[in-house]
Amino acid sequence: MGRDYHTIRLRRRPWWAWLLAALWLLLMVAGVQTAVASGCESEYRAAAVSWVLVAALLLVGGVAWWQAGRAA
């Protein structure tokens, strides 16, 4: 029938993955800050470009982090 136990495997990410994640986070913060500040200064074109870059960074970073977790 079924097993009475489950095995959970934990894999550590290498140090450079954490370094890239920190760099990604800094870029996200800078992008959001630029987008908000540009919007407050009525620079709507710059704000729109910044929001698009933030969305692209979010998508790429999320996919990269998810794929790294699946690889082995």
mmCIF file as Biopython writes it, N, C-alpha, C and O atoms, coordinates in Angstrom:
data_model
#
loop_
_atom_site.group_PDB
_atom_site.id
_atom_site.type_symbol
_atom_site.label_atom_id
_atom_site.label_alt_id
_atom_site.label_comp_id
_atom_site.label_asym_id
_atom_site.label_entity_id
_atom_site.label_seq_id
_atom_site.pdbx_PDB_ins_code
_atom_site.Cartn_x
_atom_site.Cartn_y
_atom_site.Cartn_z
_atom_site.occupancy
_atom_site.B_iso_or_equiv
_atom_site.auth_seq_id
_atom_site.auth_asym_id
_atom_site.pdbx_PDB_model_num
ATOM 1   N N  . MET A ? 1  ? 0.822  -1.198 0.000   1.0 0.0 1  A 1 
ATOM 2   C CA . MET A ? 1  ? 0.000  0.000  0.000   1.0 0.0 1  A 1 
ATOM 3   C C  . MET A ? 1  ? 0.857  1.250  0.000   1.0 0.0 1  A 1 
ATOM 4   O O  . MET A ? 1  ? 1.430  1.608  -1.029  1.0 0.0 1  A 1 
ATOM 5   N N  . GLY A ? 2  ? 0.954  1.920  1.143   1.0 0.0 2  A 1 
ATOM 6   C CA . GLY A ? 2  ? 1.718  3.159  1.224   1.0 0.0 2  A 1 
ATOM 7   C C  . GLY A ? 2  ? 2.848  3.024  2.214   1.0 0.0 2  A 1 
ATOM 8   O O  . GLY A ? 2  ? 2.866  2.119  3.049   1.0 0.0 2  A 1 
ATOM 9   N N  . ARG A ? 3  ? 3.775  3.923  2.110   1.0 0.0 3  A 1 
ATOM 10  C CA . ARG A ? 3  ? 4.884  3.918  3.060   1.0 0.0 3  A 1 
ATOM 11  C C  . ARG A ? 3  ? 4.480  4.702  4.300   1.0 0.0 3  A 1 
ATOM 12  O O  . ARG A ? 3  ? 3.656  5.615  4.238   1.0 0.0 3  A 1 
ATOM 13  N N  . ASP A ? 4  ? 5.065  4.334  5.408   1.0 0.0 4  A 1 
ATOM 14  C CA . ASP A ? 4  ? 4.760  5.000  6.670   1.0 0.0 4  A 1 
ATOM 15  C C  . ASP A ? 4  ? 5.709  6.156  6.961   1.0 0.0 4  A 1 
ATOM 16  O O  . ASP A ? 4  ? 5.628  6.764  8.028   1.0 0.0 4  A 1 
ATOM 17  N N  . TYR A ? 5  ? 6.604  6.466  6.033   1.0 0.0 5  A 1 
ATOM 18  C CA . TYR A ? 5  ? 7.546  7.541  6.253   1.0 0.0 5  A 1 
ATOM 19  C C  . TYR A ? 5  ? 7.752  8.314  4.958   1.0 0.0 5  A 1 
ATOM 20  O O  . TYR A ? 5  ? 7.481  7.822  3.863   1.0 0.0 5  A 1 
ATOM 21  N N  . HIS A ? 6  ? 8.235  9.523  5.118   1.0 0.0 6  A 1 
ATOM 22  C CA . HIS A ? 6  ? 8.547  10.391 3.983   1.0 0.0 6  A 1 
ATOM 23  C C  . HIS A ? 6  ? 9.983  10.875 4.138   1.0 0.0 6  A 1 
ATOM 24  O O  . HIS A ? 6  ? 10.457 11.095 5.252   1.0 0.0 6  A 1 
ATOM 25  N N  . THR A ? 7  ? 10.651 11.036 3.038   1.0 0.0 7  A 1 
ATOM 26  C CA . THR A ? 7  ? 12.019 11.541 3.058   1.0 0.0 7  A 1 
ATOM 27  C C  . THR A ? 7  ? 12.037 12.941 2.469   1.0 0.0 7  A 1 
ATOM 28  O O  . THR A ? 7  ? 11.523 13.173 1.375   1.0 0.0 7  A 1 
ATOM 29  N N  . ILE A ? 8  ? 12.625 13.860 3.194   1.0 0.0 8  A 1 
ATOM 30  C CA . ILE A ? 8  ? 12.756 15.232 2.730   1.0 0.0 8  A 1 
ATOM 31  C C  . ILE A ? 8  ? 14.239 15.511 2.524   1.0 0.0 8  A 1 
ATOM 32  O O  . ILE A ? 8  ? 15.051 15.328 3.431   1.0 0.0 8  A 1 
ATOM 33  N N  . ARG A ? 9  ? 14.578 15.953 1.329   1.0 0.0 9  A 1 
ATOM 34  C CA . ARG A ? 9  ? 15.968 16.283 1.035   1.0 0.0 9  A 1 
ATOM 35  C C  . ARG A ? 9  ? 16.133 17.792 1.001   1.0 0.0 9  A 1 
ATOM 36  O O  . ARG A ? 9  ? 15.362 18.501 0.353   1.0 0.0 9  A 1 
ATOM 37  N N  . LEU A ? 10 ? 17.131 18.266 1.694   1.0 0.0 10 A 1 
ATOM 38  C CA . LEU A ? 10 ? 17.455 19.685 1.691   1.0 0.0 10 A 1 
ATOM 39  C C  . LEU A ? 10 ? 18.792 19.874 0.992   1.0 0.0 10 A 1 
ATOM 40  O O  . LEU A ? 10 ? 19.787 19.235 1.336   1.0 0.0 10 A 1 
ATOM 41  N N  . ARG A ? 11 ? 18.799 20.753 0.012   1.0 0.0 11 A 1 
ATOM 42  C CA . ARG A ? 11 ? 20.039 21.046 -0.695  1.0 0.0 11 A 1 
ATOM 43  C C  . ARG A ? 11 ? 20.424 22.481 -0.427  1.0 0.0 11 A 1 
ATOM 44  O O  . ARG A ? 11 ? 19.589 23.382 -0.511  1.0 0.0 11 A 1 
ATOM 45  N N  . ARG A ? 12 ? 21.676 22.695 -0.109  1.0 0.0 12 A 1 
ATOM 46  C CA . ARG A ? 12 ? 22.158 24.054 0.138   1.0 0.0 12 A 1 
ATOM 47  C C  . ARG A ? 12 ? 22.551 24.687 -1.184  1.0 0.0 12 A 1 
ATOM 48  O O  . ARG A ? 12 ? 23.103 24.035 -2.070  1.0 0.0 12 A 1 
ATOM 49  N N  . ARG A ? 13 ? 22.258 25.953 -1.292  1.0 0.0 13 A 1 
ATOM 50  C CA . ARG A ? 13 ? 22.674 26.691 -2.475  1.0 0.0 13 A 1 
ATOM 51  C C  . ARG A ? 13 ? 24.125 27.133 -2.290  1.0 0.0 13 A 1 
ATOM 52  O O  . ARG A ? 13 ? 24.547 27.404 -1.165  1.0 0.0 13 A 1 
ATOM 53  N N  . PRO A ? 14 ? 24.888 27.209 -3.374  1.0 0.0 14 A 1 
ATOM 54  C CA . PRO A ? 14 ? 26.278 27.671 -3.245  1.0 0.0 14 A 1 
ATOM 55  C C  . PRO A ? 14 ? 26.329 29.147 -2.865  1.0 0.0 14 A 1 
ATOM 56  O O  . PRO A ? 14 ? 25.345 29.872 -3.004  1.0 0.0 14 A 1 
ATOM 57  N N  . TRP A ? 15 ? 27.491 29.576 -2.384  1.0 0.0 15 A 1 
ATOM 58  C CA . TRP A ? 15 ? 27.639 30.955 -1.902  1.0 0.0 15 A 1 
ATOM 59  C C  . TRP A ? 15 ? 27.389 31.973 -2.996  1.0 0.0 15 A 1 
ATOM 60  O O  . TRP A ? 15 ? 26.857 33.049 -2.724  1.0 0.0 15 A 1 
ATOM 61  N N  . TRP A ? 16 ? 27.760 31.656 -4.225  1.0 0.0 16 A 1 
ATOM 62  C CA . TRP A ? 16 ? 27.589 32.618 -5.310  1.0 0.0 16 A 1 
ATOM 63  C C  . TRP A ? 16 ? 26.122 32.807 -5.668  1.0 0.0 16 A 1 
ATOM 64  O O  . TRP A ? 16 ? 25.748 33.857 -6.189  1.0 0.0 16 A 1 
ATOM 65  N N  . ALA A ? 17 ? 25.284 31.809 -5.398  1.0 0.0 17 A 1 
ATOM 66  C CA . ALA A ? 17 ? 23.852 31.970 -5.649  1.0 0.0 17 A 1 
ATOM 67  C C  . ALA A ? 17 ? 23.268 33.002 -4.682  1.0 0.0 17 A 1 
ATOM 68  O O  . ALA A ? 17 ? 22.411 33.803 -5.056  1.0 0.0 17 A 1 
ATOM 69  N N  . TRP A ? 18 ? 23.738 32.971 -3.445  1.0 0.0 18 A 1 
ATOM 70  C CA . TRP A ? 18 ? 23.281 33.950 -2.462  1.0 0.0 18 A 1 
ATOM 71  C C  . TRP A ? 18 ? 23.794 35.341 -2.809  1.0 0.0 18 A 1 
ATOM 72  O O  . TRP A ? 18 ? 23.097 36.333 -2.596  1.0 0.0 18 A 1 
ATOM 73  N N  . LEU A ? 19 ? 25.022 35.418 -3.348  1.0 0.0 19 A 1 
ATOM 74  C CA . LEU A ? 19 ? 25.576 36.697 -3.771  1.0 0.0 19 A 1 
ATOM 75  C C  . LEU A ? 19 ? 24.762 37.287 -4.922  1.0 0.0 19 A 1 
ATOM 76  O O  . LEU A ? 19 ? 24.463 38.481 -4.928  1.0 0.0 19 A 1 
ATOM 77  N N  . LEU A ? 20 ? 24.409 36.456 -5.882  1.0 0.0 20 A 1 
ATOM 78  C CA . LEU A ? 20 ? 23.564 36.914 -6.989  1.0 0.0 20 A 1 
ATOM 79  C C  . LEU A ? 20 ? 22.176 37.331 -6.501  1.0 0.0 20 A 1 
ATOM 80  O O  . LEU A ? 20 ? 21.598 38.296 -7.000  1.0 0.0 20 A 1 
ATOM 81  N N  . ALA A ? 21 ? 21.654 36.603 -5.530  1.0 0.0 21 A 1 
ATOM 82  C CA . ALA A ? 21 ? 20.348 36.964 -4.975  1.0 0.0 21 A 1 
ATOM 83  C C  . ALA A ? 21 ? 20.401 38.322 -4.276  1.0 0.0 21 A 1 
ATOM 84  O O  . ALA A ? 21 ? 19.465 39.114 -4.381  1.0 0.0 21 A 1 
ATOM 85  N N  . ALA A ? 22 ? 21.492 38.588 -3.564  1.0 0.0 22 A 1 
ATOM 86  C CA . ALA A ? 22 ? 21.647 39.884 -2.900  1.0 0.0 22 A 1 
ATOM 87  C C  . ALA A ? 22 ? 21.769 41.011 -3.929  1.0 0.0 22 A 1 
ATOM 88  O O  . ALA A ? 22 ? 21.180 42.077 -3.753  1.0 0.0 22 A 1 
ATOM 89  N N  . LEU A ? 23 ? 22.528 40.777 -4.996  1.0 0.0 23 A 1 
ATOM 90  C CA . LEU A ? 23 ? 22.643 41.762 -6.063  1.0 0.0 23 A 1 
ATOM 91  C C  . LEU A ? 23 ? 21.289 42.005 -6.724  1.0 0.0 23 A 1 
ATOM 92  O O  . LEU A ? 23 ? 20.936 43.145 -7.023  1.0 0.0 23 A 1 
ATOM 93  N N  . TRP A ? 24 ? 20.539 40.940 -6.950  1.0 0.0 24 A 1 
ATOM 94  C CA . TRP A ? 24 ? 19.201 41.052 -7.543  1.0 0.0 24 A 1 
ATOM 95  C C  . TRP A ? 24 ? 18.292 41.888 -6.634  1.0 0.0 24 A 1 
ATOM 96  O O  . TRP A ? 24 ? 17.536 42.732 -7.113  1.0 0.0 24 A 1 
ATOM 97  N N  . LEU A ? 25 ? 18.371 41.651 -5.338  1.0 0.0 25 A 1 
ATOM 98  C CA . LEU A ? 25 ? 17.538 42.399 -4.399  1.0 0.0 25 A 1 
ATOM 99  C C  . LEU A ? 25 ? 17.894 43.881 -4.412  1.0 0.0 25 A 1 
ATOM 100 O O  . LEU A ? 25 ? 17.004 44.731 -4.377  1.0 0.0 25 A 1 
ATOM 101 N N  . LEU A ? 26 ? 19.187 44.199 -4.462  1.0 0.0 26 A 1 
ATOM 102 C CA . LEU A ? 26 ? 19.607 45.598 -4.532  1.0 0.0 26 A 1 
ATOM 103 C C  . LEU A ? 26 ? 19.099 46.258 -5.813  1.0 0.0 26 A 1 
ATOM 104 O O  . LEU A ? 26 ? 18.652 47.405 -5.784  1.0 0.0 26 A 1 
ATOM 105 N N  . LEU A ? 27 ? 19.164 45.542 -6.932  1.0 0.0 27 A 1 
ATOM 106 C CA . LEU A ? 27 ? 18.646 46.084 -8.185  1.0 0.0 27 A 1 
ATOM 107 C C  . LEU A ? 27 ? 17.136 46.297 -8.126  1.0 0.0 27 A 1 
ATOM 108 O O  . LEU A ? 27 ? 16.621 47.268 -8.680  1.0 0.0 27 A 1 
ATOM 109 N N  . MET A ? 28 ? 16.433 45.393 -7.458  1.0 0.0 28 A 1 
ATOM 110 C CA . MET A ? 28 ? 14.982 45.546 -7.313  1.0 0.0 28 A 1 
ATOM 111 C C  . MET A ? 28 ? 14.653 46.788 -6.485  1.0 0.0 28 A 1 
ATOM 112 O O  . MET A ? 28 ? 13.775 47.568 -6.854  1.0 0.0 28 A 1 
ATOM 113 N N  . VAL A ? 29 ? 15.355 46.971 -5.374  1.0 0.0 29 A 1 
ATOM 114 C CA . VAL A ? 29 ? 15.104 48.130 -4.512  1.0 0.0 29 A 1 
ATOM 115 C C  . VAL A ? 29 ? 15.403 49.421 -5.269  1.0 0.0 29 A 1 
ATOM 116 O O  . VAL A ? 29 ? 14.630 50.378 -5.212  1.0 0.0 29 A 1 
ATOM 117 N N  . ALA A ? 30 ? 16.530 49.440 -5.978  1.0 0.0 30 A 1 
ATOM 118 C CA . ALA A ? 30 ? 16.889 50.637 -6.750  1.0 0.0 30 A 1 
ATOM 119 C C  . ALA A ? 30 ? 15.873 50.906 -7.858  1.0 0.0 30 A 1 
ATOM 120 O O  . ALA A ? 30 ? 15.538 52.061 -8.121  1.0 0.0 30 A 1 
ATOM 121 N N  . GLY A ? 31 ? 15.387 49.866 -8.501  1.0 0.0 31 A 1 
ATOM 122 C CA . GLY A ? 31 ? 14.394 50.035 -9.561  1.0 0.0 31 A 1 
ATOM 123 C C  . GLY A ? 31 ? 13.072 50.567 -9.047  1.0 0.0 31 A 1 
ATOM 124 O O  . GLY A ? 31 ? 12.479 51.460 -9.651  1.0 0.0 31 A 1 
ATOM 125 N N  . VAL A ? 32 ? 12.606 50.020 -7.930  1.0 0.0 32 A 1 
ATOM 126 C CA . VAL A ? 32 ? 11.349 50.504 -7.342  1.0 0.0 32 A 1 
ATOM 127 C C  . VAL A ? 32 ? 11.508 51.944 -6.874  1.0 0.0 32 A 1 
ATOM 128 O O  . VAL A ? 32 ? 10.615 52.766 -7.082  1.0 0.0 32 A 1 
ATOM 129 N N  . GLN A ? 33 ? 12.636 52.253 -6.245  1.0 0.0 33 A 1 
ATOM 130 C CA . GLN A ? 33 ? 12.864 53.620 -5.782  1.0 0.0 33 A 1 
ATOM 131 C C  . GLN A ? 33 ? 12.898 54.588 -6.962  1.0 0.0 33 A 1 
ATOM 132 O O  . GLN A ? 33 ? 12.335 55.679 -6.879  1.0 0.0 33 A 1 
ATOM 133 N N  . THR A ? 34 ? 13.542 54.206 -8.046  1.0 0.0 34 A 1 
ATOM 134 C CA . THR A ? 34 ? 13.607 55.061 -9.231  1.0 0.0 34 A 1 
ATOM 135 C C  . THR A ? 34 ? 12.224 55.255 -9.835  1.0 0.0 34 A 1 
ATOM 136 O O  . THR A ? 34 ? 11.867 56.362 -10.238 1.0 0.0 34 A 1 
ATOM 137 N N  . ALA A ? 35 ? 11.450 54.183 -9.897  1.0 0.0 35 A 1 
ATOM 138 C CA . ALA A ? 35 ? 10.111 54.274 -10.468 1.0 0.0 35 A 1 
ATOM 139 C C  . ALA A ? 35 ? 9.212  55.188 -9.641  1.0 0.0 35 A 1 
ATOM 140 O O  . ALA A ? 35 ? 8.498  56.027 -10.190 1.0 0.0 35 A 1 
ATOM 141 N N  . VAL A ? 36 ? 9.250  55.026 -8.331  1.0 0.0 36 A 1 
ATOM 142 C CA . VAL A ? 36 ? 8.405  55.854 -7.457  1.0 0.0 36 A 1 
ATOM 143 C C  . VAL A ? 36 ? 8.855  57.317 -7.510  1.0 0.0 36 A 1 
ATOM 144 O O  . VAL A ? 36 ? 8.026  58.222 -7.608  1.0 0.0 36 A 1 
ATOM 145 N N  . ALA A ? 37 ? 10.159 57.542 -7.445  1.0 0.0 37 A 1 
ATOM 146 C CA . ALA A ? 37 ? 10.658 58.919 -7.478  1.0 0.0 37 A 1 
ATOM 147 C C  . ALA A ? 37 ? 10.350 59.588 -8.816  1.0 0.0 37 A 1 
ATOM 148 O O  . ALA A ? 37 ? 10.001 60.768 -8.852  1.0 0.0 37 A 1 
ATOM 149 N N  . SER A ? 38 ? 10.476 58.849 -9.906  1.0 0.0 38 A 1 
ATOM 150 C CA . SER A ? 38 ? 10.161 59.423 -11.217 1.0 0.0 38 A 1 
ATOM 151 C C  . SER A ? 38 ? 8.678  59.757 -11.325 1.0 0.0 38 A 1 
ATOM 152 O O  . SER A ? 38 ? 8.310  60.774 -11.912 1.0 0.0 38 A 1 
ATOM 153 N N  . GLY A ? 39 ? 7.838  58.915 -10.768 1.0 0.0 39 A 1 
ATOM 154 C CA . GLY A ? 39 ? 6.403  59.196 -10.772 1.0 0.0 39 A 1 
ATOM 155 C C  . GLY A ? 39 ? 6.065  60.430 -9.953  1.0 0.0 39 A 1 
ATOM 156 O O  . GLY A ? 39 ? 5.213  61.226 -10.348 1.0 0.0 39 A 1 
ATOM 157 N N  . CYS A ? 40 ? 6.730  60.593 -8.812  1.0 0.0 40 A 1 
ATOM 158 C CA . CYS A ? 40 ? 6.487  61.764 -7.965  1.0 0.0 40 A 1 
ATOM 159 C C  . CYS A ? 40 ? 6.952  63.057 -8.635  1.0 0.0 40 A 1 
ATOM 160 O O  . CYS A ? 40 ? 6.398  64.127 -8.384  1.0 0.0 40 A 1 
ATOM 161 N N  . GLU A ? 41 ? 7.964  62.952 -9.478  1.0 0.0 41 A 1 
ATOM 162 C CA . GLU A ? 41 ? 8.481  64.136 -10.165 1.0 0.0 41 A 1 
ATOM 163 C C  . GLU A ? 41 ? 7.818  64.351 -11.525 1.0 0.0 41 A 1 
ATOM 164 O O  . GLU A ? 41 ? 8.291  65.154 -12.330 1.0 0.0 41 A 1 
ATOM 165 N N  . SER A ? 42 ? 6.744  63.646 -11.776 1.0 0.0 42 A 1 
ATOM 166 C CA . SER A ? 42 ? 5.977  63.745 -13.033 1.0 0.0 42 A 1 
ATOM 167 C C  . SER A ? 42 ? 6.801  63.370 -14.258 1.0 0.0 42 A 1 
ATOM 168 O O  . SER A ? 42 ? 6.554  63.870 -15.355 1.0 0.0 42 A 1 
ATOM 169 N N  . GLU A ? 43 ? 7.768  62.497 -14.070 1.0 0.0 43 A 1 
ATOM 170 C CA . GLU A ? 43 ? 8.537  61.934 -15.184 1.0 0.0 43 A 1 
ATOM 171 C C  . GLU A ? 43 ? 7.929  60.574 -15.503 1.0 0.0 43 A 1 
ATOM 172 O O  . GLU A ? 43 ? 8.494  59.535 -15.164 1.0 0.0 43 A 1 
ATOM 173 N N  . TYR A ? 44 ? 6.784  60.593 -16.150 1.0 0.0 44 A 1 
ATOM 174 C CA . TYR A ? 44 ? 5.997  59.370 -16.322 1.0 0.0 44 A 1 
ATOM 175 C C  . TYR A ? 44 ? 6.650  58.371 -17.263 1.0 0.0 44 A 1 
ATOM 176 O O  . TYR A ? 44 ? 6.502  57.163 -17.083 1.0 0.0 44 A 1 
ATOM 177 N N  . ARG A ? 45 ? 7.363  58.856 -18.255 1.0 0.0 45 A 1 
ATOM 178 C CA . ARG A ? 45 ? 8.040  57.943 -19.175 1.0 0.0 45 A 1 
ATOM 179 C C  . ARG A ? 45 ? 9.146  57.180 -18.449 1.0 0.0 45 A 1 
ATOM 180 O O  . ARG A ? 45 ? 9.283  55.967 -18.610 1.0 0.0 45 A 1 
ATOM 181 N N  . ALA A ? 46 ? 9.930  57.899 -17.654 1.0 0.0 46 A 1 
ATOM 182 C CA . ALA A ? 46 ? 10.996 57.253 -16.881 1.0 0.0 46 A 1 
ATOM 183 C C  . ALA A ? 46 ? 10.412 56.281 -15.859 1.0 0.0 46 A 1 
ATOM 184 O O  . ALA A ? 46 ? 10.974 55.211 -15.627 1.0 0.0 46 A 1 
ATOM 185 N N  . ALA A ? 47 ? 9.299  56.648 -15.253 1.0 0.0 47 A 1 
ATOM 186 C CA . ALA A ? 47 ? 8.653  55.755 -14.287 1.0 0.0 47 A 1 
ATOM 187 C C  . ALA A ? 47 ? 8.157  54.484 -14.965 1.0 0.0 47 A 1 
ATOM 188 O O  . ALA A ? 47 ? 8.296  53.390 -14.418 1.0 0.0 47 A 1 
ATOM 189 N N  . ALA A ? 48 ? 7.583  54.626 -16.144 1.0 0.0 48 A 1 
ATOM 190 C CA . ALA A ? 48 ? 7.089  53.456 -16.866 1.0 0.0 48 A 1 
ATOM 191 C C  . ALA A ? 48 ? 8.237  52.522 -17.246 1.0 0.0 48 A 1 
ATOM 192 O O  . ALA A ? 48 ? 8.118  51.303 -17.114 1.0 0.0 48 A 1 
ATOM 193 N N  . VAL A ? 49 ? 9.336  53.086 -17.712 1.0 0.0 49 A 1 
ATOM 194 C CA . VAL A ? 49 ? 10.502 52.262 -18.058 1.0 0.0 49 A 1 
ATOM 195 C C  . VAL A ? 49 ? 11.034 51.556 -16.809 1.0 0.0 49 A 1 
ATOM 196 O O  . VAL A ? 49 ? 11.403 50.383 -16.869 1.0 0.0 49 A 1 
ATOM 197 N N  . SER A ? 50 ? 11.072 52.254 -15.703 1.0 0.0 50 A 1 
ATOM 198 C CA . SER A ? 50 ? 11.565 51.653 -14.463 1.0 0.0 50 A 1 
ATOM 199 C C  . SER A ? 50 ? 10.654 50.526 -13.993 1.0 0.0 50 A 1 
ATOM 200 O O  . SER A ? 50 ? 11.141 49.487 -13.548 1.0 0.0 50 A 1 
ATOM 201 N N  . TRP A ? 51 ? 9.341  50.714 -14.085 1.0 0.0 51 A 1 
ATOM 202 C CA . TRP A ? 51 ? 8.416  49.658 -13.679 1.0 0.0 51 A 1 
ATOM 203 C C  . TRP A ? 51 ? 8.533  48.431 -14.574 1.0 0.0 51 A 1 
ATOM 204 O O  . TRP A ? 51 ? 8.420  47.298 -14.105 1.0 0.0 51 A 1 
ATOM 205 N N  . VAL A ? 52 ? 8.758  48.660 -15.861 1.0 0.0 52 A 1 
ATOM 206 C CA . VAL A ? 52 ? 8.951  47.525 -16.775 1.0 0.0 52 A 1 
ATOM 207 C C  . VAL A ? 52 ? 10.222 46.770 -16.419 1.0 0.0 52 A 1 
ATOM 208 O O  . VAL A ? 52 ? 10.237 45.539 -16.422 1.0 0.0 52 A 1 
ATOM 209 N N  . LEU A ? 53 ? 11.298 47.509 -16.109 1.0 0.0 53 A 1 
ATOM 210 C CA . LEU A ? 53 ? 12.543 46.862 -15.706 1.0 0.0 53 A 1 
ATOM 211 C C  . LEU A ? 53 ? 12.384 46.095 -14.391 1.0 0.0 53 A 1 
ATOM 212 O O  . LEU A ? 53 ? 12.938 45.006 -14.239 1.0 0.0 53 A 1 
ATOM 213 N N  . VAL A ? 54 ? 11.640 46.652 -13.451 1.0 0.0 54 A 1 
ATOM 214 C CA . VAL A ? 54 ? 11.393 45.962 -12.186 1.0 0.0 54 A 1 
ATOM 215 C C  . VAL A ? 54 ? 10.599 44.682 -12.438 1.0 0.0 54 A 1 
ATOM 216 O O  . VAL A ? 54 ? 10.906 43.643 -11.854 1.0 0.0 54 A 1 
ATOM 217 N N  . ALA A ? 55 ? 9.594  44.742 -13.289 1.0 0.0 55 A 1 
ATOM 218 C CA . ALA A ? 55 ? 8.801  43.552 -13.601 1.0 0.0 55 A 1 
ATOM 219 C C  . ALA A ? 55 ? 9.661  42.487 -14.276 1.0 0.0 55 A 1 
ATOM 220 O O  . ALA A ? 55 ? 9.539  41.303 -13.964 1.0 0.0 55 A 1 
ATOM 221 N N  . ALA A ? 56 ? 10.528 42.899 -15.198 1.0 0.0 56 A 1 
ATOM 222 C CA . ALA A ? 56 ? 11.410 41.947 -15.874 1.0 0.0 56 A 1 
ATOM 223 C C  . ALA A ? 56 ? 12.392 41.321 -14.884 1.0 0.0 56 A 1 
ATOM 224 O O  . ALA A ? 56 ? 12.632 40.114 -14.924 1.0 0.0 56 A 1 
ATOM 225 N N  . LEU A ? 57 ? 12.954 42.134 -14.001 1.0 0.0 57 A 1 
ATOM 226 C CA . LEU A ? 57 ? 13.859 41.610 -12.976 1.0 0.0 57 A 1 
ATOM 227 C C  . LEU A ? 57 ? 13.145 40.626 -12.061 1.0 0.0 57 A 1 
ATOM 228 O O  . LEU A ? 57 ? 13.704 39.590 -11.700 1.0 0.0 57 A 1 
ATOM 229 N N  . LEU A ? 58 ? 11.918 40.948 -11.686 1.0 0.0 58 A 1 
ATOM 230 C CA . LEU A ? 58 ? 11.141 40.066 -10.828 1.0 0.0 58 A 1 
ATOM 231 C C  . LEU A ? 58 ? 10.882 38.732 -11.507 1.0 0.0 58 A 1 
ATOM 232 O O  . LEU A ? 58 ? 11.017 37.678 -10.887 1.0 0.0 58 A 1 
ATOM 233 N N  . LEU A ? 59 ? 10.513 38.776 -12.770 1.0 0.0 59 A 1 
ATOM 234 C CA . LEU A ? 59 ? 10.246 37.548 -13.517 1.0 0.0 59 A 1 
ATOM 235 C C  . LEU A ? 59 ? 11.514 36.710 -13.689 1.0 0.0 59 A 1 
ATOM 236 O O  . LEU A ? 59 ? 11.511 35.511 -13.410 1.0 0.0 59 A 1 
ATOM 237 N N  . VAL A ? 60 ? 12.579 37.333 -14.144 1.0 0.0 60 A 1 
ATOM 238 C CA . VAL A ? 60 ? 13.834 36.609 -14.378 1.0 0.0 60 A 1 
ATOM 239 C C  . VAL A ? 60 ? 14.402 36.062 -13.068 1.0 0.0 60 A 1 
ATOM 240 O O  . VAL A ? 60 ? 14.855 34.919 -13.015 1.0 0.0 60 A 1 
ATOM 241 N N  . GLY A ? 61 ? 14.379 36.868 -12.025 1.0 0.0 61 A 1 
ATOM 242 C CA . GLY A ? 61 ? 14.894 36.415 -10.735 1.0 0.0 61 A 1 
ATOM 243 C C  . GLY A ? 61 ? 14.082 35.268 -10.154 1.0 0.0 61 A 1 
ATOM 244 O O  . GLY A ? 61 ? 14.640 34.316 -9.608  1.0 0.0 61 A 1 
ATOM 245 N N  . GLY A ? 62 ? 12.767 35.360 -10.272 1.0 0.0 62 A 1 
ATOM 246 C CA . GLY A ? 62 ? 11.915 34.284 -9.765  1.0 0.0 62 A 1 
ATOM 247 C C  . GLY A ? 62 ? 12.116 32.975 -10.512 1.0 0.0 62 A 1 
ATOM 248 O O  . GLY A ? 62 ? 12.193 31.910 -9.901  1.0 0.0 62 A 1 
ATOM 249 N N  . VAL A ? 63 ? 12.198 33.057 -11.817 1.0 0.0 63 A 1 
ATOM 250 C CA . VAL A ? 63 ? 12.419 31.849 -12.619 1.0 0.0 63 A 1 
ATOM 251 C C  . VAL A ? 63 ? 13.796 31.259 -12.326 1.0 0.0 63 A 1 
ATOM 252 O O  . VAL A ? 63 ? 13.929 30.043 -12.190 1.0 0.0 63 A 1 
ATOM 253 N N  . ALA A ? 64 ? 14.811 32.097 -12.227 1.0 0.0 64 A 1 
ATOM 254 C CA . ALA A ? 64 ? 16.168 31.604 -11.949 1.0 0.0 64 A 1 
ATOM 255 C C  . ALA A ? 64 ? 16.234 30.922 -10.587 1.0 0.0 64 A 1 
ATOM 256 O O  . ALA A ? 64 ? 16.856 29.868 -10.450 1.0 0.0 64 A 1 
ATOM 257 N N  . TRP A ? 65 ? 15.598 31.514 -9.582  1.0 0.0 65 A 1 
ATOM 258 C CA . TRP A ? 65 ? 15.626 30.934 -8.238  1.0 0.0 65 A 1 
ATOM 259 C C  . TRP A ? 65 ? 14.870 29.614 -8.202  1.0 0.0 65 A 1 
ATOM 260 O O  . TRP A ? 65 ? 15.299 28.665 -7.545  1.0 0.0 65 A 1 
ATOM 261 N N  . TRP A ? 66 ? 13.742 29.555 -8.910  1.0 0.0 66 A 1 
ATOM 262 C CA . TRP A ? 66 ? 12.943 28.333 -8.950  1.0 0.0 66 A 1 
ATOM 263 C C  . TRP A ? 66 ? 13.678 27.225 -9.684  1.0 0.0 66 A 1 
ATOM 264 O O  . TRP A ? 66 ? 13.674 26.079 -9.234  1.0 0.0 66 A 1 
ATOM 265 N N  . GLN A ? 67 ? 14.306 27.545 -10.800 1.0 0.0 67 A 1 
ATOM 266 C CA . GLN A ? 67 ? 15.034 26.550 -11.580 1.0 0.0 67 A 1 
ATOM 267 C C  . GLN A ? 67 ? 16.257 26.051 -10.815 1.0 0.0 67 A 1 
ATOM 268 O O  . GLN A ? 67 ? 16.585 24.867 -10.883 1.0 0.0 67 A 1 
ATOM 269 N N  . ALA A ? 68 ? 16.930 26.929 -10.095 1.0 0.0 68 A 1 
ATOM 270 C CA . ALA A ? 68 ? 18.088 26.499 -9.320  1.0 0.0 68 A 1 
ATOM 271 C C  . ALA A ? 68 ? 17.678 25.526 -8.212  1.0 0.0 68 A 1 
ATOM 272 O O  . ALA A ? 68 ? 18.440 24.627 -7.855  1.0 0.0 68 A 1 
ATOM 273 N N  . GLY A ? 69 ? 16.487 25.707 -7.680  1.0 0.0 69 A 1 
ATOM 274 C CA . GLY A ? 69 ? 15.993 24.810 -6.651  1.0 0.0 69 A 1 
ATOM 275 C C  . GLY A ? 69 ? 15.610 23.451 -7.196  1.0 0.0 69 A 1 
ATOM 276 O O  . GLY A ? 69 ? 15.653 22.461 -6.465  1.0 0.0 69 A 1 
ATOM 277 N N  . ARG A ? 70 ? 15.237 23.382 -8.454  1.0 0.0 70 A 1 
ATOM 278 C CA . ARG A ? 70 ? 14.843 22.115 -9.071  1.0 0.0 70 A 1 
ATOM 279 C C  . ARG A ? 70 ? 16.024 21.336 -9.606  1.0 0.0 70 A 1 
ATOM 280 O O  . ARG A ? 70 ? 15.950 20.113 -9.728  1.0 0.0 70 A 1 
ATOM 281 N N  . ALA A ? 71 ? 17.106 22.013 -9.927  1.0 0.0 71 A 1 
ATOM 282 C CA . ALA A ? 71 ? 18.263 21.358 -10.554 1.0 0.0 71 A 1 
ATOM 283 C C  . ALA A ? 71 ? 19.000 20.489 -9.544  1.0 0.0 71 A 1 
ATOM 284 O O  . ALA A ? 71 ? 19.095 20.827 -8.364  1.0 0.0 71 A 1 
ATOM 285 N N  . ALA A ? 72 ? 19.500 19.404 -10.010 1.0 0.0 72 A 1 
ATOM 286 C CA . ALA A ? 72 ? 20.367 18.533 -9.199  1.0 0.0 72 A 1 
ATOM 287 C C  . ALA A ? 72 ? 20.610 17.320 -9.996  1.0 0.0 72 A 1 
ATOM 288 O O  . ALA A ? 72 ? 21.314 16.416 -9.546  1.0 0.0 72 A 1 
#
